[in-house]
Amino acid sequence: MDHFFRRKRAGLVKSLLSLSLVFASVLMILKLKLSEKDAEGLKGAQDASWCGSDCFPSIQAPVQSNFWRLNAAAQSNRVDSQRASNGTPTSWDVQVLNCSEDELVKRQGWFRHLDPRFHQFVLHRHCRYFPMLINHPEKCADGEVHLIMVIKSVIEQHDRREAVRKTWGKERTVNGKKIKTVFLLGTPTTGKDTKNLQKLIEYEDRIYKDILQWDFMDTFLNLTLKEVNFLKWFNIYCPGVQFIFKGDDDVFVNTHNLLEFIGFKVEERKDADLFVGDTISKAIPIRNRQSKYYIPKELYDKPYPPYVGGGGFVMSSQLARRLFTASEDVELYPIDDVFLGMCLKRLNVAPELHSGFRTFGITRQKVSSMNMEPCFYKSLIVVHKLSAQELLRMWSTVHNKDLVCAQRTFI
């Protein structure tokens, strides 16, 4: 097949690729339309409460960067906004961005020896907050919210978001406790069909109204930007929320067990500094250049503070607000899990290890039948990781009344 295509003219290849992209976009739109039809009975036909960047004349068309998207004609970081009596803005106050490279860093000797893969991160890590392309300030306004599910995702992972919405991320009220859900997104990386992907995510949000999107590129090194931008967003819009679950879009969450665990902490009055997950202690930076988590010595040369695996953890809203304040004084770090550990250390808060959070799988052996044993999922709180299809199947199995398990793990 490859030999066949190599003999064709470049123009024909380009045409075929364009047709395939159009076909894929049509399929995605049809799928979203079906989802919209399914959701009408629950949500009703409402107009979108926001408009894409094409409708905001104050936000210029962003130029491409290999690190994040920057506003070409931006003049300042902030615009005037009303502020609460405690100084907190009452709405998102970042409309444009002026984020130039840090020239002082360029002249430092250690920077010249730094792995080029980290140059853009270091030169721009003073840029923390970005304009919002999609916002839902009303998300926490509907009475007191007991728990908000906050899920990191990327535009292309539509199937994962659909699976989460149908399972543990479904917005509902359980025993009087209201649960809300938001997905955190950036923008597509360079080389992808940015315009069409953006239109698809806008259409998806018109249906579900659960997406928060910022104008920076969705890359691994930018995951920390999701942390700090969400903490700021939460501090502005969610004064009545009590707890936050934060995780990836490829985890299984046993919502019943999570709520039960939170209830225990409230009864014991141990919820003020609650930050619980699969805690990692005494870790050191990985120096293997082939690793996804590689960190050069020039960037960080100390042991890591205790931190939790980012696949899934729960924290109190009180601590989240303190984390927001602390995070503004902590230099951005390429690994978001470790960055939060650094912020916790600044607050003198130790993350709590709990065996119900399995962010590396039920067993650390990737090929193990135990990793797909439904009775474990019925007993645990968080398990990472599953495909969208695996999540749907496991959720159905775990909630099957005919499932009989020998015993339940104490949580």
KOLGUDO-373253 format. One record per residue (C-alpha): residue number from 0; x, y, z. Coordinates in nm, 3 decimals. Example, Ala and Ser with C-alpha at 12.3 -4.5 7.8 and 13.67 -1.06 7.14 Angstrom:
node seq:0 | c1:1.230 | c2:-0.450 | c3:0.780
node seq:1 | c1:1.367 | c2:-0.106 | c3:0.714
***
This chain:
node seq:0 | c1:0.000 | c2:0.000 | c3:0.000
node seq:1 | c1:0.282 | c2:0.241 | c3:0.088
node seq:2 | c1:0.446 | c2:0.165 | c3:-0.250
node seq:3 | c1:0.121 | c2:0.248 | c3:-0.426
node seq:4 | c1:0.090 | c2:0.589 | c3:-0.261
node seq:5 | c1:0.454 | c2:0.678 | c3:-0.314
node seq:6 | c1:0.399 | c2:0.651 | c3:-0.688
node seq:7 | c1:0.118 | c2:0.905 | c3:-0.683
node seq:8 | c1:0.167 | c2:1.272 | c3:-0.727
node seq:9 | c1:0.193 | c2:1.492 | c3:-0.416
node seq:10 | c1:-0.124 | c2:1.672 | c3:-0.515
node seq:11 | c1:-0.327 | c2:1.353 | c3:-0.510
node seq:12 | c1:-0.196 | c2:1.264 | c3:-0.164
node seq:13 | c1:-0.288 | c2:1.606 | c3:-0.034
node seq:14 | c1:-0.639 | c2:1.575 | c3:-0.177
node seq:15 | c1:-0.691 | c2:1.234 | c3:-0.020
node seq:16 | c1:-0.572 | c2:1.361 | c3:0.317
node seq:17 | c1:-0.810 | c2:1.655 | c3:0.296
node seq:18 | c1:-1.101 | c2:1.426 | c3:0.209
node seq:19 | c1:-1.018 | c2:1.195 | c3:0.498
node seq:20 | c1:-1.014 | c2:1.490 | c3:0.738
node seq:21 | c1:-1.352 | c2:1.610 | c3:0.613
node seq:22 | c1:-1.493 | c2:1.257 | c3:0.647
node seq:23 | c1:-1.361 | c2:1.228 | c3:1.004
node seq:24 | c1:-1.509 | c2:1.566 | c3:1.095
node seq:25 | c1:-1.849 | c2:1.467 | c3:0.951
node seq:26 | c1:-1.845 | c2:1.146 | c3:1.154
node seq:27 | c1:-1.762 | c2:1.338 | c3:1.472
node seq:28 | c1:-2.040 | c2:1.589 | c3:1.409
node seq:29 | c1:-2.291 | c2:1.308 | c3:1.347
node seq:30 | c1:-2.181 | c2:1.145 | c3:1.671
node seq:31 | c1:-2.219 | c2:1.472 | c3:1.860
node seq:32 | c1:-2.565 | c2:1.523 | c3:1.707
node seq:33 | c1:-2.669 | c2:1.181 | c3:1.834
node seq:34 | c1:-2.533 | c2:1.273 | c3:2.177
node seq:35 | c1:-2.725 | c2:1.599 | c3:2.161
node seq:36 | c1:-3.045 | c2:1.410 | c3:2.084
node seq:37 | c1:-2.986 | c2:1.182 | c3:2.383
node seq:38 | c1:-2.915 | c2:1.479 | c3:2.608
node seq:39 | c1:-3.222 | c2:1.681 | c3:2.512
node seq:40 | c1:-3.446 | c2:1.500 | c3:2.757
node seq:41 | c1:-3.212 | c2:1.585 | c3:3.044
node seq:42 | c1:-3.082 | c2:1.928 | c3:2.955
node seq:43 | c1:-3.343 | c2:2.082 | c3:2.723
node seq:44 | c1:-3.272 | c2:2.284 | c3:2.416
node seq:45 | c1:-3.082 | c2:2.589 | c3:2.537
node seq:46 | c1:-2.868 | c2:2.838 | c3:2.351
node seq:47 | c1:-2.497 | c2:2.834 | c3:2.418
node seq:48 | c1:-2.401 | c2:3.068 | c3:2.702
node seq:49 | c1:-2.073 | c2:3.166 | c3:2.544
node seq:50 | c1:-1.918 | c2:3.242 | c3:2.209
node seq:51 | c1:-1.596 | c2:3.123 | c3:2.048
node seq:52 | c1:-1.293 | c2:3.346 | c3:1.996
node seq:53 | c1:-1.426 | c2:3.458 | c3:1.655
node seq:54 | c1:-1.700 | c2:3.647 | c3:1.844
node seq:55 | c1:-1.466 | c2:3.832 | c3:2.079
node seq:56 | c1:-1.314 | c2:4.133 | c3:1.902
node seq:57 | c1:-1.096 | c2:4.203 | c3:2.206
node seq:58 | c1:-0.913 | c2:3.873 | c3:2.157
node seq:59 | c1:-0.692 | c2:3.878 | c3:1.851
node seq:60 | c1:-0.636 | c2:3.568 | c3:1.640
node seq:61 | c1:-0.356 | c2:3.378 | c3:1.819
node seq:62 | c1:-0.030 | c2:3.305 | c3:1.643
node seq:63 | c1:0.119 | c2:2.957 | c3:1.651
node seq:64 | c1:0.403 | c2:2.871 | c3:1.885
node seq:65 | c1:0.558 | c2:2.533 | c3:1.949
node seq:66 | c1:0.479 | c2:2.577 | c3:2.316
node seq:67 | c1:0.154 | c2:2.769 | c3:2.361
node seq:68 | c1:-0.073 | c2:3.007 | c3:2.178
node seq:69 | c1:0.004 | c2:3.375 | c3:2.224
node seq:70 | c1:-0.196 | c2:3.683 | c3:2.138
node seq:71 | c1:-0.015 | c2:3.874 | c3:1.865
node seq:72 | c1:-0.146 | c2:4.221 | c3:1.945
node seq:73 | c1:-0.192 | c2:4.190 | c3:2.320
node seq:74 | c1:-0.079 | c2:4.483 | c3:2.530
node seq:75 | c1:-0.145 | c2:4.375 | c3:2.889
node seq:76 | c1:-0.217 | c2:4.074 | c3:3.107
node seq:77 | c1:-0.530 | c2:4.195 | c3:3.280
node seq:78 | c1:-0.838 | c2:4.402 | c3:3.223
node seq:79 | c1:-1.028 | c2:4.589 | c3:3.488
node seq:80 | c1:-1.290 | c2:4.376 | c3:3.661
node seq:81 | c1:-1.504 | c2:4.406 | c3:3.966
node seq:82 | c1:-1.351 | c2:4.258 | c3:4.278
node seq:83 | c1:-1.502 | c2:4.115 | c3:4.592
node seq:84 | c1:-1.435 | c2:4.278 | c3:4.929
node seq:85 | c1:-1.144 | c2:4.037 | c3:4.987
node seq:86 | c1:-0.975 | c2:4.145 | c3:4.664
node seq:87 | c1:-1.075 | c2:3.836 | c3:4.464
node seq:88 | c1:-1.197 | c2:3.918 | c3:4.111
node seq:89 | c1:-1.562 | c2:3.831 | c3:4.056
node seq:90 | c1:-1.500 | c2:3.720 | c3:3.697
node seq:91 | c1:-1.212 | c2:3.589 | c3:3.487
node seq:92 | c1:-0.989 | c2:3.896 | c3:3.448
node seq:93 | c1:-0.740 | c2:3.774 | c3:3.187
node seq:94 | c1:-0.858 | c2:3.881 | c3:2.842
node seq:95 | c1:-0.533 | c2:3.938 | c3:2.656
node seq:96 | c1:-0.178 | c2:3.823 | c3:2.709
node seq:97 | c1:0.162 | c2:3.977 | c3:2.657
node seq:98 | c1:0.402 | c2:3.691 | c3:2.716
node seq:99 | c1:0.748 | c2:3.756 | c3:2.578
node seq:100 | c1:1.056 | c2:3.542 | c3:2.637
node seq:101 | c1:1.252 | c2:3.597 | c3:2.957
node seq:102 | c1:1.568 | c2:3.763 | c3:2.824
node seq:103 | c1:1.747 | c2:3.744 | c3:3.161
node seq:104 | c1:1.722 | c2:3.364 | c3:3.161
node seq:105 | c1:1.869 | c2:3.347 | c3:2.812
node seq:106 | c1:2.191 | c2:3.507 | c3:2.934
node seq:107 | c1:2.246 | c2:3.265 | c3:3.221
node seq:108 | c1:2.511 | c2:2.997 | c3:3.179
node seq:109 | c1:2.295 | c2:2.705 | c3:3.294
node seq:110 | c1:2.036 | c2:2.785 | c3:3.027
node seq:111 | c1:2.290 | c2:2.729 | c3:2.748
node seq:112 | c1:2.343 | c2:2.374 | c3:2.876
node seq:113 | c1:1.972 | c2:2.301 | c3:2.921
node seq:114 | c1:1.808 | c2:2.035 | c3:2.702
node seq:115 | c1:1.645 | c2:2.229 | c3:2.412
node seq:116 | c1:1.315 | c2:2.050 | c3:2.478
node seq:117 | c1:1.275 | c2:2.265 | c3:2.789
node seq:118 | c1:1.378 | c2:2.601 | c3:2.640
node seq:119 | c1:1.026 | c2:2.723 | c3:2.563
node seq:120 | c1:0.899 | c2:2.614 | c3:2.903
node seq:121 | c1:1.173 | c2:2.801 | c3:3.090
node seq:122 | c1:1.154 | c2:3.113 | c3:2.873
node seq:123 | c1:0.778 | c2:3.146 | c3:2.926
node seq:124 | c1:0.711 | c2:3.002 | c3:3.270
node seq:125 | c1:0.648 | c2:3.347 | c3:3.412
node seq:126 | c1:0.323 | c2:3.338 | c3:3.208
node seq:127 | c1:0.065 | c2:3.177 | c3:3.437
node seq:128 | c1:-0.286 | c2:3.286 | c3:3.350
node seq:129 | c1:-0.444 | c2:3.282 | c3:3.005
node seq:130 | c1:-0.762 | c2:3.406 | c3:2.837
node seq:131 | c1:-1.058 | c2:3.169 | c3:2.853
node seq:132 | c1:-1.209 | c2:3.055 | c3:2.524
node seq:133 | c1:-1.492 | c2:2.865 | c3:2.695
node seq:134 | c1:-1.614 | c2:2.945 | c3:3.044
node seq:135 | c1:-1.907 | c2:2.840 | c3:3.262
node seq:136 | c1:-1.924 | c2:3.082 | c3:3.553
node seq:137 | c1:-2.267 | c2:2.940 | c3:3.638
node seq:138 | c1:-2.133 | c2:2.590 | c3:3.705
node seq:139 | c1:-2.110 | c2:2.632 | c3:4.083
node seq:140 | c1:-2.389 | c2:2.889 | c3:4.119
node seq:141 | c1:-2.680 | c2:2.644 | c3:4.143
node seq:142 | c1:-2.701 | c2:2.616 | c3:4.521
node seq:143 | c1:-2.443 | c2:2.446 | c3:4.740
node seq:144 | c1:-2.231 | c2:2.193 | c3:4.548
node seq:145 | c1:-2.092 | c2:1.912 | c3:4.760
node seq:146 | c1:-1.841 | c2:1.779 | c3:4.506
node seq:147 | c1:-1.707 | c2:1.902 | c3:4.174
node seq:148 | c1:-1.545 | c2:1.651 | c3:3.941
node seq:149 | c1:-1.257 | c2:1.818 | c3:3.755
node seq:150 | c1:-1.117 | c2:1.618 | c3:3.464
node seq:151 | c1:-0.808 | c2:1.692 | c3:3.258
node seq:152 | c1:-0.868 | c2:1.616 | c3:2.890
node seq:153 | c1:-0.764 | c2:1.719 | c3:2.538
node seq:154 | c1:-0.989 | c2:1.809 | c3:2.247
node seq:155 | c1:-0.925 | c2:1.489 | c3:2.052
node seq:156 | c1:-1.036 | c2:1.262 | c3:2.340
node seq:157 | c1:-1.409 | c2:1.303 | c3:2.280
node seq:158 | c1:-1.479 | c2:0.932 | c3:2.341
node seq:159 | c1:-1.321 | c2:0.947 | c3:2.686
node seq:160 | c1:-1.529 | c2:1.249 | c3:2.785
node seq:161 | c1:-1.844 | c2:1.074 | c3:2.662
node seq:162 | c1:-1.762 | c2:0.767 | c3:2.871
node seq:163 | c1:-1.697 | c2:0.978 | c3:3.182
node seq:164 | c1:-2.026 | c2:1.166 | c3:3.138
node seq:165 | c1:-2.216 | c2:0.838 | c3:3.120
node seq:166 | c1:-2.046 | c2:0.694 | c3:3.428
node seq:167 | c1:-1.871 | c2:0.854 | c3:3.724
node seq:168 | c1:-1.874 | c2:1.208 | c3:3.585
node seq:169 | c1:-2.250 | c2:1.226 | c3:3.540
node seq:170 | c1:-2.392 | c2:1.535 | c3:3.708
node seq:171 | c1:-2.649 | c2:1.432 | c3:3.966
node seq:172 | c1:-2.759 | c2:1.454 | c3:4.328
node seq:173 | c1:-2.679 | c2:1.159 | c3:4.556
node seq:174 | c1:-2.850 | c2:1.151 | c3:4.897
node seq:175 | c1:-2.893 | c2:1.526 | c3:4.882
node seq:176 | c1:-2.531 | c2:1.587 | c3:4.777
node seq:177 | c1:-2.499 | c2:1.775 | c3:4.449
node seq:178 | c1:-2.222 | c2:1.668 | c3:4.208
node seq:179 | c1:-2.103 | c2:1.887 | c3:3.918
node seq:180 | c1:-1.849 | c2:1.815 | c3:3.643
node seq:181 | c1:-1.604 | c2:2.018 | c3:3.434
node seq:182 | c1:-1.341 | c2:1.919 | c3:3.179
node seq:183 | c1:-1.018 | c2:2.122 | c3:3.154
node seq:184 | c1:-0.886 | c2:2.180 | c3:2.801
node seq:185 | c1:-0.627 | c2:2.385 | c3:2.618
node seq:186 | c1:-0.604 | c2:2.427 | c3:2.240
node seq:187 | c1:-0.477 | c2:2.179 | c3:1.978
node seq:188 | c1:-0.103 | c2:2.160 | c3:1.924
node seq:189 | c1:0.072 | c2:2.287 | c3:1.612
node seq:190 | c1:0.020 | c2:2.078 | c3:1.301
node seq:191 | c1:-0.335 | c2:1.971 | c3:1.383
node seq:192 | c1:-0.649 | c2:2.097 | c3:1.214
node seq:193 | c1:-0.698 | c2:2.365 | c3:1.478
node seq:194 | c1:-0.998 | c2:2.541 | c3:1.325
node seq:195 | c1:-1.212 | c2:2.230 | c3:1.276
node seq:196 | c1:-1.116 | c2:2.080 | c3:1.612
node seq:197 | c1:-1.212 | c2:2.405 | c3:1.784
node seq:198 | c1:-1.551 | c2:2.407 | c3:1.614
node seq:199 | c1:-1.609 | c2:2.049 | c3:1.726
node seq:200 | c1:-1.530 | c2:2.130 | c3:2.089
node seq:201 | c1:-1.756 | c2:2.435 | c3:2.074
node seq:202 | c1:-2.037 | c2:2.216 | c3:1.943
node seq:203 | c1:-1.975 | c2:1.958 | c3:2.216
node seq:204 | c1:-1.991 | c2:2.229 | c3:2.481
node seq:205 | c1:-2.321 | c2:2.358 | c3:2.343
node seq:206 | c1:-2.464 | c2:2.017 | c3:2.428
node seq:207 | c1:-2.313 | c2:1.952 | c3:2.769
node seq:208 | c1:-2.200 | c2:2.292 | c3:2.901
node seq:209 | c1:-1.918 | c2:2.135 | c3:3.102
node seq:210 | c1:-1.596 | c2:2.246 | c3:2.929
node seq:211 | c1:-1.345 | c2:2.504 | c3:3.053
node seq:212 | c1:-1.093 | c2:2.596 | c3:2.784
node seq:213 | c1:-0.792 | c2:2.826 | c3:2.802
node seq:214 | c1:-0.587 | c2:2.971 | c3:2.519
node seq:215 | c1:-0.266 | c2:2.771 | c3:2.564
node seq:216 | c1:-0.157 | c2:2.461 | c3:2.376
node seq:217 | c1:-0.240 | c2:2.121 | c3:2.521
node seq:218 | c1:0.105 | c2:1.971 | c3:2.573
node seq:219 | c1:0.254 | c2:1.760 | c3:2.852
node seq:220 | c1:0.469 | c2:2.048 | c3:2.976
node seq:221 | c1:0.161 | c2:2.271 | c3:2.991
node seq:222 | c1:-0.034 | c2:2.047 | c3:3.229
node seq:223 | c1:0.081 | c2:2.267 | c3:3.517
node seq:224 | c1:-0.096 | c2:2.558 | c3:3.348
node seq:225 | c1:-0.421 | c2:2.363 | c3:3.387
node seq:226 | c1:-0.352 | c2:2.335 | c3:3.759
node seq:227 | c1:-0.292 | c2:2.706 | c3:3.823
node seq:228 | c1:-0.563 | c2:2.829 | c3:3.587
node seq:229 | c1:-0.819 | c2:2.595 | c3:3.742
node seq:230 | c1:-0.724 | c2:2.698 | c3:4.096
node seq:231 | c1:-0.776 | c2:3.062 | c3:3.998
node seq:232 | c1:-1.108 | c2:2.978 | c3:3.827
node seq:233 | c1:-1.226 | c2:2.782 | c3:4.131
node seq:234 | c1:-1.130 | c2:3.066 | c3:4.365
node seq:235 | c1:-1.343 | c2:3.307 | c3:4.160
node seq:236 | c1:-1.652 | c2:3.105 | c3:4.076
node seq:237 | c1:-1.700 | c2:2.830 | c3:4.337
node seq:238 | c1:-1.737 | c2:2.977 | c3:4.687
node seq:239 | c1:-2.004 | c2:2.721 | c3:4.785
node seq:240 | c1:-1.828 | c2:2.401 | c3:4.674
node seq:241 | c1:-1.709 | c2:2.175 | c3:4.954
node seq:242 | c1:-1.481 | c2:1.920 | c3:4.786
node seq:243 | c1:-1.292 | c2:1.868 | c3:4.461
node seq:244 | c1:-1.207 | c2:1.544 | c3:4.286
node seq:245 | c1:-0.941 | c2:1.603 | c3:4.024
node seq:246 | c1:-0.835 | c2:1.335 | c3:3.779
node seq:247 | c1:-0.766 | c2:1.219 | c3:3.426
node seq:248 | c1:-1.022 | c2:1.123 | c3:3.163
node seq:249 | c1:-0.899 | c2:0.761 | c3:3.160
node seq:250 | c1:-0.968 | c2:0.667 | c3:3.524
node seq:251 | c1:-1.247 | c2:0.472 | c3:3.692
node seq:252 | c1:-1.401 | c2:0.642 | c3:3.995
node seq:253 | c1:-1.636 | c2:0.461 | c3:4.231
node seq:254 | c1:-1.851 | c2:0.761 | c3:4.317
node seq:255 | c1:-2.031 | c2:0.586 | c3:4.603
node seq:256 | c1:-1.703 | c2:0.497 | c3:4.774
node seq:257 | c1:-1.564 | c2:0.846 | c3:4.715
node seq:258 | c1:-1.865 | c2:1.012 | c3:4.879
node seq:259 | c1:-1.850 | c2:0.764 | c3:5.165
node seq:260 | c1:-1.481 | c2:0.838 | c3:5.221
node seq:261 | c1:-1.543 | c2:1.213 | c3:5.223
node seq:262 | c1:-1.827 | c2:1.157 | c3:5.470
node seq:263 | c1:-1.592 | c2:0.973 | c3:5.707
node seq:264 | c1:-1.347 | c2:1.263 | c3:5.697
node seq:265 | c1:-1.622 | c2:1.516 | c3:5.770
node seq:266 | c1:-1.747 | c2:1.310 | c3:6.065
node seq:267 | c1:-1.393 | c2:1.290 | c3:6.202
node seq:268 | c1:-1.346 | c2:1.663 | c3:6.138
node seq:269 | c1:-1.036 | c2:1.590 | c3:5.933
node seq:270 | c1:-1.153 | c2:1.760 | c3:5.616
node seq:271 | c1:-1.003 | c2:2.110 | c3:5.644
node seq:272 | c1:-0.662 | c2:2.009 | c3:5.501
node seq:273 | c1:-0.791 | c2:1.709 | c3:5.307
node seq:274 | c1:-0.563 | c2:1.608 | c3:5.020
node seq:275 | c1:-0.576 | c2:1.233 | c3:4.958
node seq:276 | c1:-0.457 | c2:1.007 | c3:4.680
node seq:277 | c1:-0.185 | c2:0.766 | c3:4.573
node seq:278 | c1:0.097 | c2:0.948 | c3:4.752
node seq:279 | c1:0.454 | c2:0.916 | c3:4.629
node seq:280 | c1:0.732 | c2:0.987 | c3:4.879
node seq:281 | c1:1.111 | c2:1.012 | c3:4.856
node seq:282 | c1:1.104 | c2:1.035 | c3:4.476
node seq:283 | c1:1.386 | c2:1.196 | c3:4.280
node seq:284 | c1:1.389 | c2:1.351 | c3:3.932
node seq:285 | c1:1.420 | c2:1.103 | c3:3.645
node seq:286 | c1:1.739 | c2:1.156 | c3:3.443
node seq:287 | c1:1.661 | c2:0.909 | c3:3.164
node seq:288 | c1:1.628 | c2:1.132 | c3:2.858
node seq:289 | c1:1.388 | c2:0.885 | c3:2.696
node seq:290 | c1:1.138 | c2:0.907 | c3:2.982
node seq:291 | c1:0.823 | c2:1.115 | c3:2.959
node seq:292 | c1:0.910 | c2:1.248 | c3:3.305
node seq:293 | c1:1.273 | c2:1.334 | c3:3.230
node seq:294 | c1:1.401 | c2:1.640 | c3:3.415
node seq:295 | c1:1.751 | c2:1.778 | c3:3.345
node seq:296 | c1:1.976 | c2:1.868 | c3:3.638
node seq:297 | c1:1.988 | c2:2.230 | c3:3.524
node seq:298 | c1:1.615 | c2:2.255 | c3:3.592
node seq:299 | c1:1.588 | c2:2.075 | c3:3.926
node seq:300 | c1:1.847 | c2:1.893 | c3:4.134
node seq:301 | c1:1.678 | c2:1.803 | c3:4.464
node seq:302 | c1:1.454 | c2:1.521 | c3:4.589
node seq:303 | c1:1.085 | c2:1.578 | c3:4.527
node seq:304 | c1:0.850 | c2:1.663 | c3:4.814
node seq:305 | c1:0.569 | c2:1.411 | c3:4.876
node seq:306 | c1:0.307 | c2:1.436 | c3:4.601
node seq:307 | c1:0.011 | c2:1.236 | c3:4.471
node seq:308 | c1:-0.023 | c2:1.067 | c3:4.134
node seq:309 | c1:-0.228 | c2:1.296 | c3:3.913
node seq:310 | c1:-0.457 | c2:1.018 | c3:3.790
node seq:311 | c1:-0.699 | c2:1.105 | c3:4.068
node seq:312 | c1:-0.710 | c2:1.270 | c3:4.410
node seq:313 | c1:-0.958 | c2:1.448 | c3:4.635
node seq:314 | c1:-0.910 | c2:1.772 | c3:4.828
node seq:315 | c1:-1.118 | c2:2.011 | c3:5.033
node seq:316 | c1:-1.222 | c2:2.349 | c3:4.897
node seq:317 | c1:-1.057 | c2:2.519 | c3:5.195
node seq:318 | c1:-0.722 | c2:2.371 | c3:5.100
node seq:319 | c1:-0.778 | c2:2.448 | c3:4.732
node seq:320 | c1:-0.810 | c2:2.818 | c3:4.811
node seq:321 | c1:-0.492 | c2:2.812 | c3:5.016
node seq:322 | c1:-0.319 | c2:2.621 | c3:4.736
node seq:323 | c1:-0.415 | c2:2.893 | c3:4.490
node seq:324 | c1:-0.248 | c2:3.156 | c3:4.707
node seq:325 | c1:0.061 | c2:2.940 | c3:4.764
node seq:326 | c1:0.091 | c2:2.846 | c3:4.396
node seq:327 | c1:0.144 | c2:3.209 | c3:4.296
node seq:328 | c1:0.473 | c2:3.206 | c3:4.487
node seq:329 | c1:0.596 | c2:2.871 | c3:4.351
node seq:330 | c1:0.783 | c2:2.863 | c3:4.021
node seq:331 | c1:0.603 | c2:2.659 | c3:3.756
node seq:332 | c1:0.740 | c2:2.307 | c3:3.717
node seq:333 | c1:0.706 | c2:2.081 | c3:3.410
node seq:334 | c1:0.538 | c2:1.795 | c3:3.601
node seq:335 | c1:0.199 | c2:1.903 | c3:3.737
node seq:336 | c1:0.178 | c2:1.636 | c3:4.011
node seq:337 | c1:0.514 | c2:1.742 | c3:4.154
node seq:338 | c1:0.421 | c2:2.110 | c3:4.127
node seq:339 | c1:0.119 | c2:2.056 | c3:4.352
node seq:340 | c1:0.346 | c2:1.871 | c3:4.595
node seq:341 | c1:0.570 | c2:2.179 | c3:4.604
node seq:342 | c1:0.269 | c2:2.398 | c3:4.680
node seq:343 | c1:0.156 | c2:2.162 | c3:4.958
node seq:344 | c1:0.504 | c2:2.172 | c3:5.109
node seq:345 | c1:0.487 | c2:2.550 | c3:5.115
node seq:346 | c1:0.167 | c2:2.519 | c3:5.319
node seq:347 | c1:0.320 | c2:2.252 | c3:5.547
node seq:348 | c1:0.049 | c2:2.009 | c3:5.440
node seq:349 | c1:0.139 | c2:1.644 | c3:5.379
node seq:350 | c1:-0.071 | c2:1.459 | c3:5.119
node seq:351 | c1:-0.237 | c2:1.152 | c3:5.267
node seq:352 | c1:-0.177 | c2:0.808 | c3:5.118
node seq:353 | c1:-0.488 | c2:0.592 | c3:5.076
node seq:354 | c1:-0.493 | c2:0.239 | c3:4.935
node seq:355 | c1:-0.825 | c2:0.304 | c3:4.761
node seq:356 | c1:-0.652 | c2:0.530 | c3:4.508
node seq:357 | c1:-0.471 | c2:0.314 | c3:4.252
node seq:358 | c1:-0.332 | c2:0.556 | c3:3.994
node seq:359 | c1:-0.081 | c2:0.297 | c3:3.873
node seq:360 | c1:-0.340 | c2:0.022 | c3:3.831
node seq:361 | c1:-0.466 | c2:-0.231 | c3:4.082
node seq:362 | c1:-0.130 | c2:-0.400 | c3:4.048
node seq:363 | c1:0.180 | c2:-0.236 | c3:3.904
node seq:364 | c1:0.207 | c2:-0.521 | c3:3.656
node seq:365 | c1:0.041 | c2:-0.393 | c3:3.340
node seq:366 | c1:-0.041 | c2:-0.745 | c3:3.219
node seq:367 | c1:-0.245 | c2:-0.887 | c3:3.506
node seq:368 | c1:-0.599 | c2:-1.023 | c3:3.520
node seq:369 | c1:-0.639 | c2:-0.848 | c3:3.857
node seq:370 | c1:-0.639 | c2:-0.512 | c3:3.680
node seq:371 | c1:-0.975 | c2:-0.596 | c3:3.524
node seq:372 | c1:-1.136 | c2:-0.779 | c3:3.819
node seq:373 | c1:-1.470 | c2:-0.602 | c3:3.886
node seq:374 | c1:-1.478 | c2:-0.685 | c3:4.257
node seq:375 | c1:-1.167 | c2:-0.472 | c3:4.308
node seq:376 | c1:-1.335 | c2:-0.182 | c3:4.128
node seq:377 | c1:-1.637 | c2:-0.224 | c3:4.353
node seq:378 | c1:-1.415 | c2:-0.188 | c3:4.661
node seq:379 | c1:-1.169 | c2:0.082 | c3:4.553
node seq:380 | c1:-1.214 | c2:0.455 | c3:4.490
node seq:381 | c1:-0.995 | c2:0.536 | c3:4.187
node seq:382 | c1:-0.827 | c2:0.306 | c3:3.934
node seq:383 | c1:-0.605 | c2:0.422 | c3:3.647
node seq:384 | c1:-0.617 | c2:0.357 | c3:3.360
node seq:385 | c1:-0.894 | c2:0.236 | c3:3.126
node seq:386 | c1:-0.996 | c2:0.304 | c3:2.769
node seq:387 | c1:-1.339 | c2:0.455 | c3:2.706
node seq:388 | c1:-1.481 | c2:0.114 | c3:2.614
node seq:389 | c1:-1.327 | c2:-0.052 | c3:2.920
node seq:390 | c1:-1.468 | c2:0.218 | c3:3.147
node seq:391 | c1:-1.822 | c2:0.173 | c3:3.013
node seq:392 | c1:-1.803 | c2:-0.206 | c3:3.047
node seq:393 | c1:-1.654 | c2:-0.195 | c3:3.396
node seq:394 | c1:-1.908 | c2:0.060 | c3:3.518
node seq:395 | c1:-2.193 | c2:-0.159 | c3:3.393
node seq:396 | c1:-2.043 | c2:-0.471 | c3:3.552
node seq:397 | c1:-1.973 | c2:-0.310 | c3:3.890
node seq:398 | c1:-2.328 | c2:-0.174 | c3:3.910
node seq:399 | c1:-2.486 | c2:-0.503 | c3:3.810
node seq:400 | c1:-2.695 | c2:-0.629 | c3:4.102
node seq:401 | c1:-2.598 | c2:-0.985 | c3:4.015
node seq:402 | c1:-2.229 | c2:-0.920 | c3:4.083
node seq:403 | c1:-2.131 | c2:-1.110 | c3:4.398
node seq:404 | c1:-1.798 | c2:-1.038 | c3:4.568
node seq:405 | c1:-1.650 | c2:-1.232 | c3:4.859
node seq:406 | c1:-1.566 | c2:-0.925 | c3:5.066
node seq:407 | c1:-1.538 | c2:-0.550 | c3:5.048
node seq:408 | c1:-1.211 | c2:-0.371 | c3:5.106
node seq:409 | c1:-1.228 | c2:-0.143 | c3:5.409
node seq:410 | c1:-1.202 | c2:0.220 | c3:5.300
***
